[in-house]
Amino acid sequence: MRRSLSQSPGRVFYGWWIVVIGCVQDAVKGGLFNTGFTLYFLPVLTELNLSRAATSLPFSLSRLEAALGAPFVGYLIDRFDVRVMLVAGTLLAGLGLILLSLTHSYLLFLLVFIGPLSFGFQAGFNQATLAVVAQWFRRKRGLAMAIVQTGQSIGGVLSGFAVLTLLPLVLLIRRSPESMGLLPDGERAAGEAAAGFASAPGVAKEFTTREALRTRTFWVLAAFHGLRNVPYAGVTVHLVPLMVWKGLDEPGAAFYVGLTALATVVIRPLTGWLGDRRSKQTVGAVGVLLGAAGLVVLAYGDGAWWALVLFAVLFSFGDGVNSVTWALVGDVFGRTHFATIRGWISMFQSFASMPAAVYTGWVYDRTQSYTQALVAFVICYGAAAIVLWLMPHPSRPARREVAAGRALRVSS
């Protein structure tokens, strides 16, 4: 019966339902946490009479919290039922949003933002969903992760109570396709799966976390994700203030925030699809270079509508390749310890990007211009492209690869 389930023609592969659930989760996270922060940046600054650096501080501190907790959260996801983390994260994020609506002081705002809100979104939404997708897909891993993270760009304005409605959905998630008698990507036969498994370089290798940490590849990927995330963290928090700096009013600035998100909705799945068919390294490197070009347009453009549209599209590439490069982590190190390995990379990524938003605000407070910060971010994108382009692929002894593959088959 279990084998017939994996081979039934016409049945939608259960992994795609998990992708849809993950996309819904990321839509909530994107609307309320990622994109939402920049929409409230200037009102919070004005109401609490803060500098731009001080207004950026909660976001930077949330990165510190994510950096310290990411390896531990990744270990828990790999060790226990992923639904435990999904439920806990959803409850914490919902509680954080409800408390945030009742907060009227800067200190309480900081505590709620970096406490239940950030931890809930980072642990239960960010880490867990991609770890599950890494289990369910091999050949289509880039596209699947891209669809999940596209939700960040289509997130609407939801309340803390709406986050709690995600609980029934996360209970439908299963840790791996093998736990339901299925094969990754919905393959119908072991031979077909093996053919797809061998078609992507490095995907058949299953590294433990310790083995991954000992490879040069791990540190190159950590450097890339850190460098790539610095511009994203600095620019997205200040996106509305950046548009106002270019001469727009706040409603006009909000329009371009939405346009940037819309562009990412198209670009993220496109880069995921291309990454599954071409080189994920190449797609990732070209993507961050296009993101750098977008920042150049923003820094030195005159604020004309066409320049801002061009910025929105080009910058979306720098963000959009995030999914395909996380899929690359799964291709290189395997599925079994993906969440823990990703947690360690996320730790270094968060440490690297932690000062970005505060630095951006500090530059404006000091110079009344964002140009200096944008130039620094262009350099970060350029360095990220070089690092990823030169990334080596690790190798392991064949006998250990076979043992790891056998352990994966009997798990779940």
N, C-alpha and C positions, 0 to 999 in steps of 0.2 A: 504493500500500500504506500509506503513512504517513497519508494523508488518511482511508482507510477505518478505520484504527485509531482516529482521533478521532471517527468517526461510528458505530462499531459499537454497536448497541443491546444493552442487557443487560450490557455490560461495566462493571465497577466502575472508575470514574475513578482513574487511577494516583495522582493527587494525594492521595486519601484514604488510600492505603497509606503515603504519606510522612507524613501526619498521624498515623497509628497509630504509626509508627516514632518520630516526634518525641515522642508522648505517652509511649512507653516510656522514652525518654531522660530526659524530664522527671520521670518517676516515680522513676528512680534518683537524679537530682539532688535532687528534693524530699525523698526519704527519707534521703539521706546527707549533704546539704549544707544545705538550707534549714531544714526542720523538725527534722532530726536534731540540729542544734546546740543547740537549747533543751532537748532531752531529756538532753543530757550536761552542761548548764550547771552545775547544782549539784554533781554528782559531781566535775567538774574543779575547781570553786571550792574544794571541801572537800579534795580530794587534794593540790592544789598550794598550799593555804592562801593564796588570792588574794582581793582585793576584787572586787566585782561589776564595777567599771569595768575592772580588769585582765583579768578573764575575758572581757569583751566586746571587748577590744582586737583579737584576731585577726580577728573578723568585720569590724570597722571598717577594719583595714588591708587586708583583701581587697577592700573597696570602693575604697580608694585605688588598688590594683593594677588593678581593673576600670576605673576612671576614666582612668588613664594609658594603658591598652592598648586601650580600646574603639574609638576612631577607626581605629587601625592594623589591628585585627582585622577591623573592618567593611570596610575597603579591601581586605584580602586575600581576604575572602569574595566581594566583588564582582568581584575581578580574576581569581581562580583557581578551579579546580574545588572546589566546596564540600565534597566528600568528603575532600579533603586536611585541611581544618580539623576536620571531624568525627572523622576517624581520629586526628589529633594530639591533639585535646582529650580523646577517650576514653582514649587511652594515658596521657596525663598525669594525668587524674583517677584512673584505676585505680592508677597508681604512687603518687600522693599518698595514697590511702586505705591502701595497703599500708604505706607508710612511717609513716603516722600511727599505725598499730597497734603500731609498734616504738618509738615516741617516748615518753620518760619525763622530759623536762625542758621547762620553759616556753619556753625559747629555741628549741629544736628544733621544738616544737609550733607556734610562731609562723612559723618558716621554712617548714615543710611546708604549713601551712594557707594562707598567703598566696602560696606558690610554685606547685608543680605542681597542688595540689588546686584552689585558687581559679581559677587561669588555665585549667586544663583544663575545669572546669565552665562558666566564663563564656564562653570562646571557642568550644569545640567543642560545647557543649550549647545555651547561651542564645542566642547571636547567630546561629549558623549555621542552626538549625532554623527560626526565625521568618523568616529571610531567604529560605529555600527556599519556605516556605508563602506568603510575599508574592508570589513568582513564580508559583505554581501557582493562586492564587485571586484573583478580583476581587470578584464579587458576594457570595461566601460567605467572604470573608477573615476577618471577625470571628469567625464560628463556627469556622472551621478553626484559627485561632490559639488560640481559647479551648479547644478540645479538646486541642491540643498541651500547653498550659500547665496543663490539668487534671491532667496526670500528676504535677505537683509535689505535689498534694494526696493522691494515692493511692500515693505511693512507700512502699515497705516498707523493712525493714531488710535491706540487701544488703552484701556484702563487696566489697573492692577487686577481687577476682578476678571477681566477677559483673559489674562494670562492663566488663571486657574482653570479655565475651560479646556486647556490643553491636556489636562490630566488623563481624560479617557483616551486621547490619541496616543500618548506615550506608552500606555499599557499594551498597545498593539504591536510595539516594536519587539523583535526577537534578536538575540545576540548574533546569530550566524545562520547562513542558509542550511548548513549541515544539521542544525537543531530541528529543522522542519523537513528533513529528507530531501533538501534541494541542493543545487550546486551553484557556485558564484556565477553571476550574470544570467542565470536562468538556463544554463546549458542543460541539454536533455540526455547526454550520455557522458560517461567518464572519459571516453576517447576524445569527444569534442571539447570537453573541458581541458583535458591535457594539452590539446593542440593550441587552445587559446592561452593556456598557462605558459606555454613555451614561447608564444609569439612576442611577448613583451620582455625586454632584457631585464633580468634581475628579479622578476616577480616571484620566481620559484624559491627564492632564498628566504628562510625564516630566521631572523636574528633575534636573540634575546636583547634586553635593554643594555646589559653590560657589554655584549659584543658590539652593538651599534655605537655605544659611547667610545669604543676603542678605535673606531674607523675615522679616517680623515673625512669621509663623506658626510658623517653626522655633523661635524663641526663646520663644514662648508655650508650645509643646509641651514644650520643654526645661524651662521653669519648672514646668509641670504635673507632669511625670514626676518632677522633683526633689522637689516638695512632697508628691506622693502617696507617694513611696517612703520619706520620712523616718519616718512612723508605722509603716510596715510593717517597716523595718529595726530600729527601736527596740523594737517590741512583740514581734515573732516570736522574736528572740533571747532575750528575757526572759519568754516566755509561760509556761513552767513556774514560774519564780520569781514571776511575777504571780499565778498561781493559788494558790501556797503563801502568798503575802502575803494573799490573800483567805480563808485558813483551811483550805485543802485539804492533804492529804498529797501526796507526790510521785506515787504511783500514781493518785490522783484527779485531779491536775493533768494527768498524761499522757492521761487519758481526755478531758479537754476540749481538749487539743491535737489529738487524733484527731477529736473532734467538729467542731472548726473546719475541719480538713482535709476532712471529709466534707461539711460545708456548702458549701465551696468547689467540691467536685466537681459539685454541682448548680448552684450560682450562676454559675460561670464560663461554662459553655456557654450558660446562659440569657441572660446579658448579651451574649455573642457573637452569639447568634441574634437578640436584640432589636436590637443595633447594626446588623446587616445589613439590618434591615427598617425601622428608625426612625433617629433621629439618634444617631450615635456620640458626639457631644459631649454630648447630653442624658443618655444612658445613663451615660457616664463621670462627669459632674458629680453626678448623683443617687447613683451608687454610692459616691463618696467621702464624700458627706454622710451616707449610711447608715453608712459606716464610722466617721465621727465620732460618730454617735449611739451606736454600740456601745462606743466608748471612754468616753463619758460614763456609760453604764450600768456599765462595769467600775470606773471611778474612784469613783463615788458609791454603787454598790450595796452591799448588805450581805453579798455572797458566797452568797446563796441559789441553789439549783440553777437556778431559772427565770431569774434574772438572768444567770447565767453562760451558759446556753443562748442567751438573747437576745443577749448579747455575741458569742458564737461566730457566730451567723447574721449579725448586722449587720456585724461586722468583716470577714466573708468577702466582703461586697460591695465594701469598699474595696480588697481584694486582687483580687477577681474581675474588676473592670473593667480591670485591667492589660492583658489580651489585646485587648479591644475598642479601647483607646486606642492600642496599637501598630498595630492594623489601620488606625486612622485615619491614622497616619503614611504607610502605604502608599497609602491613598485620596488623600491630599493631594499627596504627592510622587512617586508612581509606583513601578514595580518595579525599574527598571534599577539604581538606586544606593541601593536600600532599606537594605542592610546597612551601607554607609558612613554614610548619614544617621542611621540608628538608632545606629550607634556613637558619633557625636558627641553625640546626645541622651543616650545611656547614660553618656557621660563626665560630663556635667553632673549627671545623676541620681545617679551614684555619689559625686561630690564632695559633693553636697547631703546625701546620706544617710549619709556616712561617719561623722560624729560621733554619730549617733543612738543606737547601742547603748551606746557608752561614756558618753554623757550620761545615758542611762537608769540605768545602773549607778551613776554618780556621784551622781545625785539620791537613789537609795536609800541609798548609803553615808553620805550626809550627813544625810538626814532620816528614814531607816528607813521610808520611804513612797514609792510610785510616783506619787502623785497629781499632783505638780508636772509630771512628765514627760508624763503622760497629757493634762493640760490643754494643754500646748504642742503635742502631736500633734493634738489636736482643732482647734486653730487652723490647723495646717498643712493638714489635710484641708479645712477651710472655705475657705482661700485657694486651694487647688488647684481646688475646684469653681468658684469665681468666675473664675479664670484660664481654665479650659477653656470655660466657658460663653460667654466673650467672645472666644474665638479667631476671628480672621478667616481666610477662605480666600484663598490667593494666586491670582494669575492670571498667565498668560504670553501673549505674542503668539501668535496662531493659527498663523502660519507656522512657529514654532519647535516648537509642539506637533506639527504634522504631521511635521516632520523627526525629532523624537524618536520618534514612533510608528513611522516607517519604519525607524529604526535598531534599535528593539526587535524588529521582525519579522524582520530579517535576522540578528540575533544568534543565539547558540547553534548 
